[in-house]
Amino acid sequence: MQTLPQMSNELMVGDQAPLFYDARTLADATINLSTVGGRWVVLCFLPSLSDENNVRALVALLSEAKLFNDDHLVFYGVLSQTPPEEKRLADVSHKALGFIKDYSGDIARLYGAVNAPHMVVINPMLQIYAYFKIGEDGAAPEQLAAFIHKLPAVESYAGVSLSAPALIVPNIFEKEFCSYLIEQYTLNGGTDSGFMLDQDGKTRTVVDYSLKRRTDFNIIEPELRQQMRARIVRRLVPAIERYFQYKPTRMDRCLVSCYDSVTGGHFSRHRDNLNAGARHRRFAVTINLNRDYDGCDLVFPEFGRRHYRAPEAGAVVFSTSALHEVTPITRGTRYAFIPFLYGEKDVEQRRKNNALLHKGEQLYIDGEDRLFPETEYKISDN
């Protein structure tokens, strides 16, 4: 009779990788593990690069540097001490290769890798895929290099075809209504759309074309806002209730966005609820207002490289926790309505978010976000 396998208190294959944020590299880049997903991640914990065995392990792994690219595998050496060749390591760093300064040992403790060299391989969904101790009583450097060389493509890492947990719902807006919204954008124009960045514990909007290129028209006319809300309530909220068992009651943002091929519209991979000023968001919604363009599709990197696109006048709905990106637009112009939805339990969080916004950011005014303005809300269990 087989012995019943027991769970260990230590990290095991299949466990979610412990997340760390704002780790700094020798090249002065910031690493947030949460947004590194969607590719293989190798963490090599090296207590000291003055130790010959640690150097041998690093050299063996770097021999596979041809595999390190932003779409397949990223490698981080996690250093417990300032290395002798600090500048040289910083100079060879790039987007898929870096050396994290973990001089406090905080990251090593998360992974049980204090005082001994380890290699941890994390799959695109940020699960522990393999965990090696390096050295005399562990894996040889050559074995580590051979292991990462054999990692499968991101599209097939799970062994089966994957689909992102995204809901596609057609016919949320009428096509005539879509045309009206595009006309409003054309008449009023858009402004550069930034992205949220936390600095010193507060959230501010930053514009960086290398990460995001989009323009937005913010709709403030009350009747038009109400017409948009009415369609969301009648046609989209019931579908979210049915398939996600959640009834949103609030809507954050009321704007028409524009991705233009002339300016190279795109949005790099990100999650929509990580920043201090965005933690109230539950679902992201994209309603496409037109279809005559190429590129500019949604990709959820943790689930492979499949492209997702809402039908014209229809919606794609997904969790704001999902890692996603908008691929570059290669022809034409894409217009979309892109709100966030949330519920009553999140309203208090959004009120508190005001104190976490940098000076000059738009503050939240309770009530303007209600999907059902005629209803006296009570907090439900969802």
Secondary structure by P-SEA (a helix, b strand, c coil): ccccbbbbcccccccccccccccccccccccccccccccbbbbbbbcccccaaaaaaaaaaaccccccccccbbbbbcccccccaaaaaaaaccccbbbbccccaaaaaaaccccbbbbbbbcccccccbbbbbccccccaaaaaaaaaacccccccccbbbbccbbbbcccccaaaaaaaaaaaaaccccbbbbbbbcccbbbbbbbcccccbbbbbbccaaaaaaaaaaaaaccaaaaaacccccccccccbbbbbbbccccccccccccccccccccccbbbbbbccccccccccccccccbbbbbcccccbbbbbccbbbbbcccccbbbbbbbbbbbcccaaaaaaacccccccccccccccccccccccccccccc
